[in-house]
Amino acid sequence: TWVLPWADESFVGLLRGAGAVVRLGPRGQERERLSVVPGAVGWDRVGDALHVVGEGSNEIVVVRDVAGQFVVEQRTAVEGAQALRAVAARPEGGWFVADRHRGRILSVAADGTTGEPIACEGAIDVQLHESWLIANCLLEHTVRVFAVETREESVLRPVAEVRHDGPIWAVAPRTAGGALELGLAGVEDRRLDRSEGGFGYIDSFVFHVRLEGTTLRRLAGVNVGAHGVVTPKHLAWGGDALWVTGAGADAMARVRLSESPAVDTWRVPAGLSGFAMRGAEMLAADPLLDQWVHLDAERRATLVAIDAEDTRTEAVRLGEALVFTTLMAPQATSEERGSRFTCETCHFEGTVDGRVHFTGRGEVFATTKTLRGLVGNQPHFSRALDRTTTGMIHNEFRVANANTPQDPWFSLETADVPWLATLTSAPRYEPAELRAAVLEFLAVFTPESNPAVRGRSAFTARERHGASRFERLCEACHQARTVADDPESRIPSTGWETRIFGDGGVLWASEDRYRTGVQPYVHEEGARVPSLRRLWVKRPYLTQGGAPDVNAVLDGIRLGVDAVHGGEGGDALSSDDREALAAFLDVL
């Protein structure tokens, strides 16, 4: 969550962009701000101390409230990590952290040394609840429960896991009747279906599970998307109910759990991604609107702007709302195979969801691709049929509104979407303006920085060897272009190091299609050469998701044959080449 209750009816909030902890009044007015860690995104509270981590640093920062003022008490660098997503503080000292960058959970001692890592692809959350550790592995679509056995150091014993056909975005633990229970918020536990042209079976759900022995048994699954709660990123227990907000639409819900769960809903501003409850009132964080939102006992909303300069144009703000809320498909429903969804349903924070989607064509499946850095990486999709980003956006409006009453060429009246007035001032947007806004947003929605190159300016010896082998073996297809369909943008190998450790922008792709052995082919000419930029956010790999990690891709390469990825015959890479190439790919 982005907000927690604090003393004297105040709250504390976490600002990701500013990398700061803020003290807030009962209604969200900022009273104090302390810069703590770049990209602050995860925290845990123990008494009057906050343990904070960020994706722009490898430090765990302990912030303490001393005489009504926040001070940094301790900074601990985590051995072998570059970016941290979440943290759980151990009562006896030390921490558990989620390292999304490396796809693992780490046990961290007080001096920053780490124990044996636990694999957890897309690790976005880790929580301690009594003697249990709960880890959310987004790209594996798995939540794992461990028993924490404390001797001289904490030992994690795997107990159970719950796996869904799709990502889980939020976890809320509690103990009921002596048993561990979890509230889960995520996508519908069913294979996405594209067989009728649209997107089927990707509603937002809340699940209730209980640990019974070594099994997490599902007690209930409630389609909150049908009630207008879309892309829920935070939920919390309140008595025997789960409270949940959806970042993708203008509703929140209380799911009352029983043999026949009931759902109460309220209209709220879109974009709520975290909230804290105090009695009948709530304070919520709204990153989309850049506001704190106070909700009184009747759920009436008061918005308080975050003290920060917003440099986005109105078109960019509108485009972001179209991508991350239901604005792009305003009449979608949850009837039959239909779903209420946003782009983020399949693109977590604009990246990927780890799913391998059924395309609706024969037996062809395809992995999700990141939305970050789309402009310049055309043509789009594995079949490379959308030659321009403009064409792709037009098609996304069409597909998003397939099987709904909405004509995809629609206008938008700002008065029909009250929360939109916070982002824009125009009373009406024509269809072409909506598409132009999405394009403007995607143009500035660049890839996140690569933690593997942070603070560096040159290759290691192994990375340099990998660059040499990549130039010889791989770059003919995965070209060092800054614009995928422009051969003139190709950068010679003498300039790679400067670009990788400088302003970046290299795609390592081209617009061409090849039959590389990754079957079934998405197109009779094969698949478009994918970008290798920021591979760490894109698992699994290859068009149909056949490789879980980079090592699996490299193990499957065969030299001297056309079907280089998955063909028969040819020569495998040497172990030295595999290690060097993996090191080079890591910094792209």
C-alpha positions as CSV (number, residue, x, y, z in Angstrom):
1,T,0.0,0.0,0.0
2,W,1.0,3.6,-0.4
3,V,-0.5,4.9,2.9
4,L,-0.6,3.7,6.5
5,P,-2.3,5.0,9.7
6,W,0.0,6.8,12.1
7,A,-0.2,8.4,15.5
8,D,-2.6,11.2,16.5
9,E,-5.1,10.4,13.7
10,S,-2.4,11.2,11.1
11,F,-1.2,9.0,8.2
12,V,2.1,8.3,6.5
13,G,2.4,8.1,2.7
14,L,5.0,6.8,0.3
15,L,5.9,8.8,-2.8
16,R,7.5,6.7,-5.4
17,G,8.5,9.5,-7.8
18,A,9.9,11.7,-5.0
19,G,11.4,8.8,-3.1
20,A,10.0,10.2,0.1
21,V,8.0,9.4,3.2
22,V,5.4,12.0,4.0
23,R,3.4,12.7,7.2
24,L,-0.3,13.4,6.4
25,G,-3.1,14.9,8.4
26,P,-6.4,13.1,8.9
27,R,-7.7,14.2,5.5
28,G,-4.5,13.9,3.6
29,Q,-2.8,17.3,4.0
30,E,0.9,17.0,3.9
31,R,2.7,18.0,7.1
32,E,6.2,16.7,6.7
33,R,8.4,15.1,3.9
34,L,11.6,13.2,4.2
35,S,13.6,11.9,1.2
36,V,14.6,8.3,1.8
37,V,15.4,6.2,-1.2
38,P,15.0,6.6,-5.0
39,G,11.9,4.9,-6.4
40,A,10.5,4.2,-3.0
41,V,7.9,1.5,-3.5
42,G,7.9,-0.9,-0.6
43,W,7.8,-0.5,3.2
44,D,7.0,-2.2,6.5
45,R,6.0,-0.7,9.8
46,V,7.4,-1.9,13.2
47,G,6.3,0.3,16.1
48,D,7.4,3.9,15.4
49,A,9.8,2.8,12.6
50,L,9.3,2.5,8.9
51,H,11.6,0.1,6.9
52,V,11.6,1.5,3.3
53,V,13.0,0.1,0.0
54,G,13.0,1.4,-3.6
55,E,13.6,0.1,-7.1
56,G,16.2,2.8,-7.6
57,S,18.5,1.5,-4.8
58,N,19.7,-1.6,-3.0
59,E,19.4,0.0,0.4
60,I,16.9,-0.8,3.2
61,V,16.3,2.6,5.0
62,V,15.0,2.6,8.6
63,V,13.0,5.8,9.3
64,R,12.0,6.5,12.9
65,D,9.5,9.0,14.3
66,V,11.4,10.9,16.9
67,A,9.5,13.5,18.9
68,G,7.1,14.0,16.0
69,Q,9.7,14.3,13.3
70,F,10.9,11.6,10.9
71,V,14.7,10.9,10.9
72,V,16.7,8.3,9.0
73,E,18.1,6.0,11.6
74,Q,19.9,3.4,9.5
75,R,20.8,2.5,5.9
76,T,21.8,-1.0,5.0
77,A,23.0,-2.0,1.5
78,V,21.8,-5.5,0.5
79,E,24.5,-7.7,-0.8
80,G,24.3,-8.6,-4.5
81,A,21.1,-6.6,-5.2
82,Q,20.5,-3.5,-7.3
83,A,16.8,-2.8,-6.8
84,L,14.3,-3.8,-4.1
85,R,10.5,-4.0,-4.5
86,A,9.2,-4.9,-1.0
87,V,10.5,-5.5,2.5
88,A,9.3,-7.4,5.6
89,A,11.1,-6.6,8.9
90,R,11.9,-9.5,11.2
91,P,11.2,-8.9,14.9
92,E,14.5,-10.4,15.9
93,G,16.4,-8.2,13.4
94,G,17.1,-8.3,9.7
95,W,14.6,-8.4,6.9
96,F,13.1,-10.4,4.0
97,V,13.1,-8.5,0.7
98,A,11.5,-9.0,-2.7
99,D,14.0,-8.5,-5.5
100,R,11.8,-8.1,-8.6
101,H,14.8,-7.4,-10.8
102,R,16.5,-10.7,-10.1
103,G,13.2,-12.6,-9.5
104,R,13.9,-13.8,-5.9
105,I,13.2,-13.5,-2.2
106,L,16.2,-12.7,0.0
107,S,16.8,-13.1,3.7
108,V,18.9,-10.2,4.8
109,A,21.0,-10.0,8.0
110,A,21.5,-6.7,9.9
111,D,24.8,-6.1,8.1
112,G,23.3,-6.6,4.6
113,T,24.6,-10.1,3.9
114,T,22.1,-12.4,2.4
115,G,21.2,-16.1,2.6
116,E,20.4,-18.5,-0.1
117,P,17.9,-16.8,-2.5
118,I,14.4,-18.3,-3.2
119,A,13.3,-18.1,-6.8
120,C,10.2,-15.9,-7.3
121,E,9.9,-14.5,-10.8
122,G,8.4,-11.1,-10.8
123,A,8.6,-10.8,-7.0
124,I,6.4,-7.8,-6.1
125,D,5.5,-8.4,-2.5
126,V,6.7,-10.1,0.7
127,Q,4.9,-10.0,4.0
128,L,5.4,-11.4,7.5
129,H,2.3,-12.5,9.3
130,E,3.0,-14.1,12.7
131,S,5.2,-17.1,11.8
132,W,4.4,-17.0,8.1
133,L,6.1,-15.4,5.2
134,I,4.0,-14.7,2.2
135,A,5.6,-14.0,-1.2
136,N,3.8,-12.8,-4.4
137,C,5.6,-14.1,-7.5
138,L,3.7,-12.1,-10.1
139,L,5.2,-13.6,-13.3
140,E,4.7,-17.1,-12.0
141,H,1.1,-16.3,-11.0
142,T,1.9,-17.9,-7.7
143,V,1.6,-16.8,-4.0
144,R,3.9,-18.9,-1.7
145,V,3.6,-19.4,2.0
146,F,6.7,-20.3,4.1
147,A,7.0,-21.1,7.8
148,V,9.6,-18.9,9.5
149,E,11.6,-21.1,11.8
150,T,13.9,-19.0,13.9
151,R,17.0,-20.5,15.4
152,E,20.3,-18.6,15.1
153,E,19.0,-17.2,11.9
154,S,15.6,-17.4,10.2
155,V,15.0,-20.4,8.1
156,L,12.2,-20.6,5.6
157,R,10.3,-23.9,5.2
158,P,8.0,-24.1,2.1
159,V,4.5,-24.9,3.2
160,A,2.0,-24.2,0.4
161,E,1.3,-22.2,-2.7
162,V,-1.6,-21.1,-4.7
163,R,-1.3,-20.8,-8.5
164,H,-3.6,-19.0,-10.9
165,D,-3.9,-18.8,-14.6
166,G,-3.0,-15.1,-14.5
167,P,-1.3,-12.6,-12.1
168,I,-2.2,-11.8,-8.6
169,W,-1.8,-8.2,-7.8
170,A,-2.4,-8.0,-4.0
171,V,-2.4,-10.2,-0.9
172,A,-3.9,-9.6,2.5
173,P,-3.2,-12.1,5.3
174,R,-5.0,-12.7,8.5
175,T,-5.5,-15.4,11.2
176,A,-9.0,-16.8,11.7
177,G,-9.8,-19.7,14.0
178,G,-6.1,-20.4,14.4
179,A,-5.6,-20.8,10.6
180,L,-3.8,-18.6,8.1
181,E,-6.2,-17.0,5.6
182,L,-5.4,-14.9,2.6
183,G,-7.4,-12.4,0.6
184,L,-6.1,-12.3,-3.0
185,A,-6.8,-9.8,-5.7
186,G,-6.0,-10.6,-9.3
187,V,-7.2,-11.6,-12.7
188,E,-9.8,-14.3,-13.4
189,D,-8.4,-17.7,-12.8
190,R,-9.0,-18.8,-16.4
191,R,-7.2,-18.8,-19.7
192,L,-7.7,-15.6,-21.7
193,D,-9.8,-16.3,-24.7
194,R,-9.3,-14.4,-28.0
195,S,-11.3,-16.8,-30.2
196,E,-14.1,-14.4,-30.8
197,G,-11.9,-11.4,-31.6
198,G,-12.1,-9.6,-28.2
199,F,-10.6,-10.3,-24.8
200,G,-12.5,-12.9,-22.9
201,Y,-12.3,-14.1,-19.2
202,I,-10.0,-11.5,-17.8
203,D,-12.3,-9.9,-15.2
204,S,-10.9,-8.8,-11.8
205,F,-11.5,-11.2,-8.9
206,V,-11.1,-11.3,-5.2
207,F,-10.3,-14.8,-3.8
208,H,-10.5,-16.1,-0.2
209,V,-8.1,-19.0,0.6
210,R,-7.3,-20.8,3.8
211,L,-4.2,-22.8,4.7
212,E,-5.2,-26.4,5.6
213,G,-2.1,-28.5,6.2
214,T,0.0,-28.0,3.1
215,T,-2.8,-26.9,0.9
216,L,-4.2,-23.4,0.3
217,R,-7.9,-24.2,-0.3
218,R,-10.1,-21.7,-2.1
219,L,-13.2,-20.8,0.0
220,A,-14.6,-18.2,-2.4
221,G,-13.9,-16.4,-5.6
222,V,-15.9,-13.1,-6.3
223,N,-16.0,-11.3,-9.7
224,V,-15.5,-7.7,-8.4
225,G,-14.9,-6.5,-12.0
226,A,-18.6,-7.2,-12.6
227,H,-19.2,-4.6,-9.8
228,G,-16.9,-2.0,-11.4
229,V,-13.8,-2.7,-9.4
230,V,-11.1,-3.2,-12.0
231,T,-7.4,-4.0,-11.6
232,P,-7.4,-4.2,-7.8
233,K,-3.9,-3.5,-6.4
234,H,-4.8,-3.3,-2.7
235,L,-7.2,-5.0,-0.3
236,A,-7.6,-5.2,3.4
237,W,-9.5,-7.2,6.0
238,G,-12.2,-5.4,8.0
239,G,-14.0,-7.9,10.2
240,D,-15.2,-10.7,8.0
241,A,-15.1,-8.6,4.9
242,L,-12.4,-7.7,2.3
243,W,-12.3,-4.1,1.3
244,V,-10.8,-3.6,-2.2
245,T,-10.2,-0.7,-4.5
246,G,-9.6,-0.9,-8.3
247,A,-6.9,1.2,-9.9
248,G,-8.6,0.8,-13.3
249,A,-12.1,2.1,-12.6
250,D,-14.1,4.4,-10.3
251,A,-15.4,1.9,-7.7
252,M,-14.4,0.3,-4.5
253,A,-16.1,-2.6,-2.8
254,R,-16.7,-4.4,0.5
255,V,-16.8,-8.2,-0.1
256,R,-18.7,-9.8,2.8
257,L,-17.6,-13.4,3.0
258,S,-20.0,-16.2,3.9
259,E,-21.4,-19.2,2.1
260,S,-22.9,-16.7,-0.4
261,P,-20.5,-13.7,-0.5
262,A,-22.2,-10.3,-1.0
263,V,-20.6,-7.2,-2.5
264,D,-21.3,-3.6,-1.6
265,T,-19.9,-0.9,-3.9
266,W,-19.3,2.8,-3.8
267,R,-18.2,5.3,-6.6
268,V,-14.8,6.7,-6.0
269,P,-12.2,8.5,-8.2
270,A,-10.4,6.1,-10.5
271,G,-6.8,5.2,-9.9
272,L,-6.9,4.2,-6.1
273,S,-3.9,1.9,-5.6
274,G,-3.7,1.8,-1.8
275,F,-5.7,2.8,1.2
276,A,-5.7,2.9,5.0
277,M,-8.7,2.6,7.2
278,R,-9.4,4.4,10.5
279,G,-12.8,3.7,11.8
280,A,-15.4,4.3,9.1
281,E,-13.1,6.7,7.2
282,M,-10.3,6.0,4.7
283,L,-7.4,7.7,3.2
284,A,-6.3,6.4,-0.2
285,A,-3.4,7.0,-2.6
286,D,-4.2,7.8,-6.2
287,P,-1.1,7.7,-8.4
288,L,-3.1,8.3,-11.6
289,L,-4.6,11.6,-10.4
290,D,-1.5,12.4,-8.2
291,Q,-3.8,13.0,-5.3
292,W,-4.6,11.7,-1.8
293,V,-8.2,10.9,-1.5
294,H,-10.1,11.1,1.8
295,L,-13.3,9.1,2.0
296,D,-15.7,9.9,4.8
297,A,-18.1,7.4,6.4
298,E,-20.5,7.8,3.5
299,R,-17.6,7.3,1.0
300,R,-17.8,10.9,-0.2
301,A,-14.4,11.8,-1.7
302,T,-12.2,14.8,-1.0
303,L,-9.1,15.1,-3.2
304,V,-5.8,16.6,-1.9
305,A,-3.1,17.3,-4.5
306,I,0.3,15.9,-3.9
307,D,2.9,18.7,-3.6
308,A,4.9,18.0,-6.8
309,E,5.2,19.6,-10.2
310,D,3.2,17.8,-12.9
311,T,5.1,18.2,-16.1
312,R,2.7,16.1,-18.2
313,T,0.7,17.7,-20.9
314,E,-3.1,17.3,-20.7
315,A,-2.9,14.9,-23.7
316,V,-0.4,12.7,-21.9
317,R,-2.5,12.6,-18.8
318,L,-5.6,11.7,-20.9
319,G,-3.6,9.0,-22.7
320,E,-2.4,7.5,-19.4
321,A,-6.0,7.4,-18.2
322,L,-7.1,5.6,-21.4
323,V,-4.3,3.0,-21.0
324,F,-4.7,2.4,-17.3
325,T,-8.5,2.7,-16.8
326,T,-11.7,1.4,-18.5
327,L,-12.0,4.6,-20.5
328,M,-10.9,2.8,-23.6
329,A,-13.8,0.4,-23.4
330,P,-16.5,2.2,-21.4
331,Q,-19.4,-0.1,-22.1
332,A,-17.6,-3.5,-21.6
333,T,-19.5,-5.9,-19.3
334,S,-18.8,-9.1,-17.5
335,E,-21.6,-11.0,-19.1
336,E,-20.8,-14.5,-20.4
337,R,-17.2,-14.5,-21.7
338,G,-17.0,-10.7,-21.6
339,S,-14.8,-8.7,-19.1
340,R,-14.3,-5.3,-17.8
341,F,-10.6,-4.6,-18.1
342,T,-7.8,-2.2,-18.7
343,C,-4.5,-2.5,-20.6
344,E,-2.8,-3.1,-17.2
345,T,-4.9,-6.3,-16.8
346,C,-2.3,-7.9,-19.1
347,H,0.5,-5.3,-18.7
348,F,1.4,-4.9,-15.0
349,E,2.6,-1.3,-14.6
350,G,2.9,-1.2,-18.3
351,T,5.2,-4.2,-18.6
352,V,4.1,-7.8,-18.8
353,D,2.0,-10.3,-16.8
354,G,3.9,-13.5,-17.5
355,R,1.0,-15.1,-19.4
356,V,1.2,-17.0,-22.6
357,H,-2.0,-16.0,-24.4
358,F,-4.2,-18.0,-26.7
359,T,-4.4,-15.9,-29.9
360,G,-7.6,-17.5,-31.2
361,R,-5.7,-18.7,-34.3
362,G,-5.2,-22.5,-34.6
363,E,-2.8,-23.6,-31.8
364,V,-0.9,-20.4,-31.7
365,F,0.0,-18.8,-28.3
366,A,2.0,-15.7,-27.7
367,T,3.7,-14.0,-24.7
368,T,2.7,-10.5,-23.5
369,K,5.0,-7.7,-24.6
370,T,5.8,-4.6,-22.6
371,L,4.0,-1.3,-23.4
372,R,7.1,0.7,-22.4
373,G,9.1,1.9,-25.3
374,L,6.6,0.9,-28.0
375,V,7.1,4.1,-30.0
376,G,10.2,3.4,-32.1
377,N,9.7,-0.4,-31.8
378,Q,7.3,-0.8,-34.7
379,P,6.0,-2.9,-36.4
380,H,4.1,-4.2,-33.4
381,F,3.1,-7.7,-32.1
382,S,4.7,-11.0,-33.0
383,R,3.2,-11.1,-36.4
384,A,4.3,-7.6,-37.2
385,L,1.1,-6.7,-38.9
386,D,0.6,-3.3,-37.3
387,R,3.2,-1.3,-39.2
388,T,2.8,1.9,-37.2
389,T,2.0,2.8,-33.6
390,T,-0.9,4.9,-34.8
391,G,-2.4,1.8,-36.6
392,M,-1.8,-0.3,-33.5
393,I,-3.6,2.2,-31.2
394,H,-6.6,2.3,-33.6
395,N,-6.7,-1.5,-33.6
396,E,-6.6,-1.6,-29.8
397,F,-9.7,0.6,-29.6
398,R,-11.4,-1.8,-32.0
399,V,-10.4,-5.0,-30.1
400,A,-11.1,-3.5,-26.6
401,N,-14.6,-2.7,-27.7
402,A,-15.3,-5.9,-29.6
403,N,-18.4,-7.8,-28.3
404,T,-19.6,-4.7,-26.6
405,P,-22.4,-2.2,-27.6
406,Q,-19.8,0.6,-27.9
407,D,-18.7,1.7,-31.4
408,P,-14.9,2.0,-31.0
409,W,-15.0,5.3,-32.9
410,F,-16.5,7.2,-29.9
411,S,-16.3,10.6,-28.4
412,L,-15.8,11.3,-24.7
413,E,-17.7,13.9,-22.7
414,T,-15.7,14.9,-19.7
415,A,-18.8,15.6,-17.7
416,D,-19.7,11.9,-18.0
417,V,-16.5,11.0,-16.2
418,P,-16.3,13.3,-13.1
419,W,-12.8,12.3,-12.0
420,L,-11.4,13.1,-15.5
421,A,-11.7,16.9,-14.7
422,T,-8.7,16.4,-12.4
423,L,-6.5,15.6,-15.4
424,T,-8.0,17.6,-18.2
425,S,-9.9,20.8,-18.9
426,A,-11.5,20.2,-22.3
427,P,-15.3,19.4,-22.2
428,R,-15.2,16.9,-25.0
429,Y,-12.7,14.7,-26.9
430,E,-13.3,13.5,-30.4
431,P,-12.3,9.9,-31.4
432,A,-9.1,11.1,-33.2
433,E,-8.1,13.1,-30.1
434,L,-8.4,10.1,-27.9
435,R,-6.1,8.1,-30.1
436,A,-3.6,11.0,-30.4
437,A,-3.6,11.2,-26.6
438,V,-2.7,7.5,-26.3
439,L,0.1,8.0,-28.8
440,E,1.5,11.0,-26.9
441,F,1.5,9.0,-23.6
442,L,3.2,6.0,-25.2
443,A,5.8,8.4,-26.7
444,V,6.9,9.4,-23.2
445,F,6.3,5.9,-21.6
446,T,9.9,4.9,-22.0
447,P,11.5,1.8,-20.5
448,E,12.4,1.8,-16.8
449,S,16.1,2.2,-16.0
450,N,18.2,-1.0,-15.9
451,P,19.4,-1.6,-12.3
452,A,22.2,-3.7,-13.7
453,V,24.0,-0.5,-15.1
454,R,23.2,1.9,-12.3
455,G,26.2,3.9,-11.3
456,R,28.4,2.2,-13.9
457,S,30.1,3.5,-17.0
458,A,31.9,0.6,-18.7
459,F,31.6,-3.2,-19.4
460,T,33.2,-5.8,-17.2
461,A,35.6,-8.1,-19.0
462,R,32.9,-10.8,-19.2
463,E,30.3,-8.3,-20.6
464,R,32.8,-7.1,-23.1
465,H,33.4,-10.6,-24.3
466,G,29.6,-11.1,-24.5
467,A,29.3,-8.0,-26.6
468,S,31.9,-9.4,-29.0
469,R,30.1,-12.7,-29.2
470,F,26.7,-11.0,-29.6
471,E,28.0,-9.0,-32.5
472,R,29.2,-12.1,-34.3
473,L,26.4,-14.5,-33.4
474,C,23.2,-12.5,-32.7
475,E,23.3,-8.9,-34.0
476,A,22.4,-9.8,-37.6
477,C,18.8,-10.3,-36.4
478,H,18.7,-8.4,-33.1
479,Q,20.3,-5.3,-34.5
480,A,21.5,-2.3,-32.5
481,R,18.9,0.0,-33.9
482,T,17.3,2.9,-32.1
483,V,14.3,2.7,-34.4
484,A,13.3,-0.9,-35.2
485,D,12.1,-0.4,-38.8
486,D,14.9,2.1,-39.7
487,P,18.2,0.4,-40.8
488,E,19.9,3.8,-40.8
489,S,19.5,4.0,-37.0
490,R,21.8,1.0,-36.5
491,I,24.7,1.8,-34.2
492,P,28.2,0.3,-34.8
493,S,29.6,-1.9,-32.0
494,T,32.1,0.7,-31.1
495,G,29.2,2.9,-29.8
496,W,27.4,0.2,-27.8
497,E,29.1,0.7,-24.5
498,T,28.5,4.5,-24.5
499,R,24.8,4.0,-25.3
500,I,24.2,1.2,-22.8
501,F,25.8,3.1,-19.9
502,G,24.6,6.5,-21.2
503,D,21.3,7.6,-22.7
504,G,20.3,4.0,-23.8
505,G,17.6,3.9,-26.5
506,V,19.0,0.8,-28.3
507,L,16.3,-1.7,-29.2
508,W,18.3,-4.8,-30.2
509,A,15.6,-5.6,-32.8
510,S,14.5,-5.2,-36.4
511,E,11.3,-5.2,-38.3
512,D,12.0,-8.5,-40.1
513,R,10.3,-11.9,-39.6
514,Y,12.2,-15.1,-39.4
515,R,11.3,-18.8,-39.1
516,T,13.7,-19.5,-36.3
517,G,12.3,-22.8,-35.1
518,V,10.0,-21.4,-32.4
519,Q,6.8,-23.2,-33.5
520,P,3.9,-23.0,-34.2
521,Y,4.7,-19.9,-36.3
522,V,2.6,-16.9,-35.7
523,H,2.9,-16.0,-39.3
524,E,3.9,-18.0,-42.4
525,E,7.1,-16.0,-42.6
526,G,7.8,-16.6,-38.9
527,A,7.9,-14.1,-36.0
528,R,9.1,-10.6,-35.9
529,V,12.5,-10.2,-34.3
530,P,11.7,-9.1,-30.7
531,S,13.5,-6.4,-28.8
532,L,16.1,-7.6,-26.2
533,R,16.0,-4.3,-24.2
534,R,15.2,-4.8,-20.5
535,L,14.9,-8.6,-20.7
536,W,14.5,-8.8,-16.9
537,V,10.9,-7.5,-17.1
538,K,9.7,-9.8,-19.9
539,R,9.7,-13.4,-18.7
540,P,8.9,-16.0,-20.1
541,Y,10.9,-15.8,-23.4
542,L,10.4,-16.8,-27.1
543,T,7.2,-16.1,-28.9
544,Q,5.2,-19.0,-27.4
545,G,6.9,-18.6,-23.9
546,G,8.9,-21.8,-24.2
547,A,11.9,-20.5,-22.3
548,P,11.5,-19.6,-18.6
549,D,14.7,-17.6,-18.4
550,V,17.6,-16.3,-20.4
551,N,19.7,-19.4,-19.7
552,A,17.1,-21.6,-21.3
553,V,17.1,-19.4,-24.4
554,L,20.9,-19.6,-24.7
555,D,20.8,-23.4,-24.0
556,G,18.5,-23.8,-27.0
557,I,20.5,-21.9,-29.5
558,R,21.9,-23.8,-32.4
559,L,24.6,-22.4,-34.7
560,G,25.0,-23.1,-38.4
561,V,21.2,-23.8,-39.0
562,D,18.4,-21.5,-40.0
563,A,16.2,-22.6,-37.0
564,V,18.5,-21.0,-34.5
565,H,16.0,-21.1,-31.7
566,G,14.6,-24.6,-31.4
567,G,15.8,-26.3,-34.6
568,E,17.6,-29.6,-34.9
569,G,21.3,-30.1,-35.8
570,G,23.8,-27.3,-35.6
571,D,26.2,-26.6,-32.8
572,A,25.3,-25.5,-29.3
573,L,27.0,-22.5,-27.6
574,S,29.9,-23.2,-25.4
575,S,29.5,-22.7,-21.7
576,D,31.9,-19.7,-21.9
577,D,29.8,-18.1,-24.7
578,R,26.6,-18.7,-22.8
579,E,27.9,-17.1,-19.6
580,A,29.4,-14.1,-21.6
581,L,26.2,-13.6,-23.6
582,A,24.0,-13.8,-20.5
583,A,26.2,-11.1,-18.8
584,F,25.9,-8.9,-21.9
585,L,22.1,-9.4,-22.2
586,D,21.7,-8.4,-18.6
587,V,22.9,-4.8,-19.2
588,L,20.7,-4.1,-22.2
